[in-house]
Amino acid sequence: MIAVLSDIHGNLPALEAVITDARDAGATSFVNLGDSLSGPLWPVETADLLMREGWPTIAGNHERQVLTHSLERMGASDRFASERLSAAQLAWLAAQPPVLALTDDIFLCHGSPRSDLEPLLHTVEPAGIREATGAEIAERLGDTAAALTLCGHTHLPRVMKLPDGRTVANPGSVGLQAFHDDHPLPYVVENGDPLTRYALVRGAEVELRAVAYDHQAAAAKAAREDRDDWAVALRTGFAD
C-alpha cells in the first residue's frame, strides 16, 4: 500500500501526523508530489525529514520557482524557504524530476503531465475553480497511458475514473487547506477545515484521508512570521 502526499509546504507537524497515520494504516511506501517546502513554517526541518526518508519525490511549481527565480521575483512563501535552505537541500530540490513513471501503472505529476501550473482535476474560470469534466481531464492527460495518474497542486482532494478506465487522483494538501491564487485567473481554494490530507493507494483503489494534527501550532508559527493569511487558513481551512 502506497501513501500519496502532496503540497506539504513546510508544515512539519502535519507531515508527521500523516506519516504516523499512514504507517498505522499499513502503508509500506510513500510518494511525494511536490511543493514540499515553500511557506512561512518549517522548510529546513521538513527538508531534513524528507531527505532522510528518501521517498520518490517530484518537483512542483514552487520547487521550480525557488530554484530559478531571483529573490526579488519570488513570492513571500518561496523567499522564506529559499533564504533558509542549505546548499545540500537546494541540490536535493534540483534533483527532483517534474514528472515520474513510478511503475507501468502509476504516473506522478504535480499539476498535469504537461505543466506544473495546470490543474488536472479542476478548471479555473472567471467565476472561480470548479471540478473538471472527464473530457477536460482526458485532454490534459494526453497520451499518459498509466492506469493511475496522481497529481497535486490544487490542494483539493478528488478521485475521478475516466470512461476509458484510467483513474486520476489528487490526495489534497498535507500542509495548507485554503489559499488565494491568481494563475491563470484569480481564484480561492477552501477545504473548510484544518485537517491534513493525503491518500492511500491499494492496488486500483484510492482512499482519500483527512487527519487531525496540531494545526494551532502551525497557525501560531505563521503568525510569528507575519503571515496572517496563512495563520487564518491553517487555523480554519478558509481563506482570510
C-alpha positions in Angstrom: 0.0 0.0 0.0 1.3 3.4 -1.0 0.8 6.7 0.9 0.5 9.6 -1.5 1.4 13.1 -0.2 1.4 16.4 -1.9 1.7 20.1 -1.1 3.4 19.8 2.3 4.5 23.4 2.2 6.9 23.1 5.1 4.1 22.0 7.6 6.2 19.7 9.7 3.5 18.7 12.3 1.0 17.9 9.5 3.6 15.8 7.7 4.5 13.9 10.9 0.8 13.2 11.6 0.3 11.9 8.0 3.3 9.6 8.3 2.0 8.2 11.6 -1.5 7.7 10.3 -0.3 6.1 7.0 2.0 3.6 8.7 -0.7 2.7 11.3 -3.0 2.0 8.3 -0.4 -0.3 6.8 1.4 1.9 4.2 4.7 0.3 3.2 5.9 3.0 0.8 5.4 6.8 0.2 5.5 9.1 -2.7 5.6 12.9 -2.7 4.0 15.0 -5.5 5.9 18.3 -4.8 5.5 21.8 -3.3 7.2 20.4 -0.2 8.8 23.4 1.4 7.6 26.9 0.4 5.7 28.7 3.1 6.3 30.5 6.4 6.6 27.4 8.5 9.5 24.8 8.8 11.1 24.4 5.4 14.5 23.3 6.8 13.2 20.7 9.2 10.7 19.4 6.6 13.5 19.1 4.0 15.7 17.2 6.6 12.9 14.7 7.3 12.1 14.2 3.6 15.7 13.7 2.7 16.1 11.1 5.4 13.1 9.2 4.2 14.3 9.2 0.6 10.8 8.7 -1.0 10.2 9.1 -4.7 9.6 12.8 -5.0 8.8 15.1 -7.9 9.2 18.9 -8.1 6.2 21.2 -8.0 5.9 24.7 -9.3 7.3 26.1 -6.0 10.5 24.0 -6.3 11.0 25.3 -9.8 10.4 28.9 -8.6 12.8 28.6 -5.7 15.5 27.2 -7.9 15.0 29.6 -10.9 13.6 32.9 -9.8 15.6 35.7 -8.2 14.7 36.6 -4.6 13.2 39.9 -5.9 10.8 37.9 -8.2 9.8 35.3 -5.6 6.6 35.5 -3.6 6.9 35.6 0.1 6.5 31.9 0.7 9.2 30.9 -1.8 11.5 33.6 -0.5 11.1 32.4 3.1 12.2 28.9 2.1 14.9 30.0 -0.3 16.6 32.2 2.3 16.8 29.3 4.8 17.6 26.2 2.8 21.2 24.9 2.7 23.2 24.1 -0.4 22.5 20.4 0.2 18.8 21.0 0.5 18.7 23.1 -2.7 20.6 20.3 -4.5 18.0 17.8 -3.3 15.3 20.0 -4.8 17.3 20.4 -8.1 17.5 16.6 -8.5 13.7 16.1 -8.4 12.1 15.4 -11.8 8.9 17.3 -12.9 7.1 14.0 -13.6 7.8 10.4 -12.8 6.6 7.0 -14.0 6.6 5.2 -10.7 5.6 2.0 -12.3 4.0 1.0 -15.6 0.6 1.5 -13.9 1.3 4.7 -11.8 2.3 8.1 -13.1 3.2 11.1 -10.9 2.8 14.8 -11.8 2.3 17.9 -9.8 -0.2 19.8 -11.9 -0.8 18.0 -15.2 1.6 15.9 -17.2 2.4 18.9 -19.3 2.6 21.7 -16.8 3.3 22.1 -13.0 0.9 25.0 -13.0 -2.1 23.4 -14.8 -4.7 21.8 -12.6 -5.6 18.3 -13.8 -8.8 17.6 -11.9 -10.1 21.1 -11.7 -10.6 24.1 -14.0 -10.1 27.7 -13.3 -12.6 30.1 -14.8 -13.5 33.8 -14.2 -16.1 32.6 -11.7 -13.5 30.6 -9.8 -12.4 27.0 -9.6 -14.6 24.0 -10.4 -14.2 20.3 -10.9 -13.0 19.5 -14.4 -15.1 17.3 -16.7 -13.9 14.0 -17.9 -13.2 15.4 -21.3 -11.1 18.2 -19.9 -9.1 15.7 -17.8 -8.6 13.3 -20.7 -7.3 16.2 -22.9 -4.8 17.3 -20.2 -3.7 13.7 -19.7 -2.9 13.4 -23.4 -1.1 10.1 -24.1 -0.4 9.4 -20.5 -1.4 5.7 -20.5 -0.9 4.7 -16.8 -3.9 3.2 -15.1 -3.5 5.7 -12.3 -2.2 9.2 -12.5 -1.5 11.0 -9.2 -1.5 14.8 -9.2 -1.4 17.7 -6.7 -1.2 21.5 -7.0 -4.8 22.5 -6.3 -4.9 21.2 -2.6 -8.3 19.8 -3.5 -8.8 16.0 -2.9 -10.6 14.2 -5.7 -10.7 10.8 -7.4 -12.0 10.5 -11.0 -12.3 7.4 -13.1 -12.5 8.2 -16.8 -14.7 6.2 -19.3 -11.5 4.7 -20.8 -10.6 3.1 -17.5 -7.9 5.4 -16.4 -8.1 6.9 -12.9 -6.8 10.3 -11.8 -6.4 11.2 -8.1 -5.4 14.2 -6.1 -4.7 13.5 -2.4 -5.2 17.0 -1.3 -2.7 19.0 0.6 -0.7 17.9 3.6 0.2 21.4 4.6 -2.4 24.1 3.7 -6.2 23.8 3.3 -7.0 27.3 1.9 -5.3 29.9 -0.2 -5.7 32.6 -2.8 -4.1 32.3 -6.3 -4.1 34.3 -9.4 -2.9 31.9 -12.1 -4.3 31.7 -14.7 -7.1 33.8 -13.1 -7.8 34.8 -9.5 -9.5 32.0 -7.5 -9.8 30.8 -4.0 -9.4 27.3 -2.6 -11.1 26.4 0.7 -11.4 22.9 2.1 -13.3 24.2 5.1 -11.4 22.6 8.0 -7.8 22.4 9.2 -7.3 18.7 8.8 -4.2 17.5 6.9 -4.9 15.4 3.8 -3.3 12.6 1.9 -4.3 9.4 0.1 -3.7 5.6 0.3 -3.4 3.5 -2.8 -4.3 -0.2 -2.6 -4.0 -1.8 -6.0 -6.5 0.1 -8.1 -8.3 1.7 -5.2 -7.6 5.2 -3.9 -8.7 6.2 -0.4 -8.7 9.9 0.5 -7.9 10.6 4.1 -8.1 13.6 6.4 -6.3 13.6 9.8 -6.2 15.9 12.8 -2.9 17.4 13.8 -1.6 20.3 15.9 -2.8 22.9 13.4 -2.8 25.6 16.1 1.0 25.3 16.4 1.3 25.7 12.6 -1.0 28.7 12.7 1.0 30.3 15.5 4.2 29.8 13.6 2.7 31.5 10.5 1.5 34.4 12.7 5.0 34.8 14.2 6.3 35.1 10.7 3.8 37.9 10.0 1.8 35.7 7.6 -1.7 36.2 8.9 -3.2 34.9 5.7 -1.5 31.5 6.4 -2.5 31.7 10.0 -6.2 32.0 9.2 -6.0 29.3 6.6 -4.2 26.9 8.9 -6.5 27.5 11.8 -9.8 27.3 9.9 -9.4 25.8 6.4 -10.9 29.0 5.0 -9.0 31.9 3.2 -8.8 35.2 5.1 
